[in-house]
Amino acid sequence: MLKKNQKDSVKNDSTRGGRKISIPPTVLFSTIARMDDVRKAVTMDMKAAGDLIYIVGLTRRELGASAFFRWLAQQQTTPGHVGGAVPSLDIPQALNLYQAMNKAADQGLLRSAHTPTRGGLAVAFALSAMGGDLGIEADLAKAPAEDGLTDDELLFSESNSRFVVTVAPENARALEALFQGLPCACVGRVTEDKILRVKGLRGQKLMTAKTASLRKAFKGTLYGI
């Protein structure tokens, strides 16, 4: 058995402003793989204004048990609803996508990469922009997606085997060649102004937010702001 001080040390504990915060216990799965050259590791933060933003992988109508629908339930907007179908997995296509992603990283084509697993594309855009302290301009109408999706479904679906990546303009053609025949499309570019601008399917302004405001909301639960 663990002694008390040992038991405390395995919690997800943190101290912010002199106040101890303990995150509730969660199941954690860690996957570890050997990387031959750590210099080829790709981080999630966007790197430079002018880089192009690509969405890799197909967005489907898969909002079941999503962060978006949990939020809606908390607001009592959709009481009793969980969002329909949960994300499924197309194993053959997933394997092809991951192999192409591996080649893109190995060839040094990717400036950044993040997977929109929790919260969908909206959260992936926000986290990557916040990480690089940059802005984005994106058009959801260009995103690879199944037919008939709404703006909300495109923004918040948590479909598997997808990535938001950025690439220098001079490497765009090489990236597109790697993903030929797979769902992959350029949806926008990185900007200097630290504002997220996302257009909807009909070209309307769907999302406009300053990265500073997003960062404050993101860290608010830890810092109590």
N, C-alpha and C positions, 0 to 999 in steps of 0.2 A: 504494500500500500504506500501511496505517496504521503509524505509528511505535509503539514499544512502549507509551509512556505514553498514546497515543491508543487503542490497542487495549484497554488495561486499562480505560479510561474507559467503554467500551460494555458492560462486563459488568454483571450484576446483583450488584453488590458492596455490602456494608454493613459497618459496624463497630459491634460491641456489646461494651461492657465492655473496650475496647482490643483486641478480637479481630476480625480481618477474616473475614467470611463471604461466600463466593461461591456463589450459587445456580447450579446447572447450566444451561447454555444451553437456551433454549426458543424455540419458534416463537411469535411474538407478532403477533396481528392487532388493529389498532386501528380502531375505527369512530368517525368524528367527524361530528356534525351541528350545524347552527346552532340555537341556542335564542334565540327572540325576547326572552324575559324571564327572565334568570337567577334572578330571585326565585322563580320557579315550579319550580326544580329540587328534586327529592325525593331525600333521602339515605336510606341503609339503616337508620340507628339509630332505634330506637323512642323516641318523644318524651315520652309522659306516661302515668302510671298511669291506668287507667280506659278508655283507648282500646281499641277493638275490633280484633281480629285477623281478617283475611280471607285465605283462600287463593283465588287466581284461577288458573284453568286446571285441566286434568284430569290427575290422576296415574294413570299406567299401569304395567303390569308391565314396567318397562324398567330392569333392573339391569345390563345387559350392559356390561362394562368400567367399572363404577361404582367410586367410591372405597370404597364399602362392601365390594364383592367383592374389591378389591385388598387391603383390610385382612384379610378372611377368609383369603385365600390366604397372607398373611404369617403369620397365626396357625396355618396348616396345618389350618384347620377345613374348608375346601373346596379341597384341592389339585387343580389342573388345571381348575377351573371358573372361568368369567368372568362368570356372572350371567345368561346367557340373552340376550334381545333387547336391542339397543342402542336408545337413544331415536330415535324417528322424528319426522317433522314433518307435521302437518296444516296445510297452507299457508292454506286459506280460514279455518279457525278461528283460526289464529295471527294473521292480519291483523285479524280482528274483535276479538280480545283486545287487540292492541296499539293499535288505534284507540280502544277504550274506555279503556285505561290512559292514553292521551294526553289524552283528554277529562277524565278524573278529575284528572290532574295540572294541566291548564289551569284547571280550576274550583277548584283549591285544596282538593280533598277528601282528598288523601292526606297523612298525617303522615309515613309512611315507606314504603319499598318496596324489596324485595330479591328477587332471582331465585334459586331453589334449584337452580342448574345443577350444582354439584359438591357431592356429599354429601347432596343431597335436602333435605326439609323439616326434618329434625333439625338439620342444620348451619345452614340459613337462620334457624331459630328462635334458635339459639345466637348467631350473629353479630349479628343485629339486637338481641337483648337485651343482649349485651355492649356493643355500640356505644352504647346508651342507658343502660347501667348500671341496668337494670330487670329484672323477671321476667315470666314469662308463665304463663297457664293455658290449655291448648289440649286439644281433644278431637278425635282423629283420625277418630272415627266420623262427624263432620260434614264432613270434607274431600271435595271433588268428586273422585271416583275411579271407575275402571271396576270392574265387579263382581268379587268373589272375591279381592281383594288381602289379603295378610297384613299384620300390623303392621309387620314389617320392610320390606316392599315399599312401604308408605305412607310410612314414615319416610325411606327411603334411595333410592327411585327417583329417577332424574335426568331425568324427562320434560321435554320442551321447553315453552316458552311458558307458564310458570307464574310466579306472584309471591306472595310473602308481604307483605301490606300492612297498615298500621294506619290507622284513621280515628277521628276524634272521634265519640262516640255520636250527637251531633246531626246528623252528616252521613251516617249509615249508610243512611238511606232513599234519599238522593240517589245514593249509590254503587251500591246494589242496583238502582236504576232504570237506571243506565248499563249495567250488566252483565246486564240482563234477557235471558234466553234463552241466556246463556253460562255455563260452569261457574265459579261464584263462590259462596262460602259463608263465613259467620262461624263461626270455630272456637274463639274464646276471647277473652281480654282481656289487656291489659298490667297487671302488678302492681308494687307498690312494693318487695316483699320480696327482689328480686334472686335469685329461685329459678325455674328452669324446671320446670314440671310439665306433663307430657303424658300424657293418658289414651289407652289403646288401644281397639280396636274393641269389646271387651266391657266397657269401663268400668274396666279395671284400670289401676293405676299403671304406666306404661310407661317414663317418664323423669322423674327428679327430680335436679336438679343445681344447685348454686350458681354464679352467674355468675363469682365469684372463682375457683372451681376450673376452670371452663371457660377462663377467660382465661389461667390459669397453664399449662394444657395447650396452648392455642393458641400461646402465645408461647415455650413451652419449647424448641422446636427452634432458635430464634434466640438466646435468652439462656442456653441451657445449664442450665436449671433443671429 
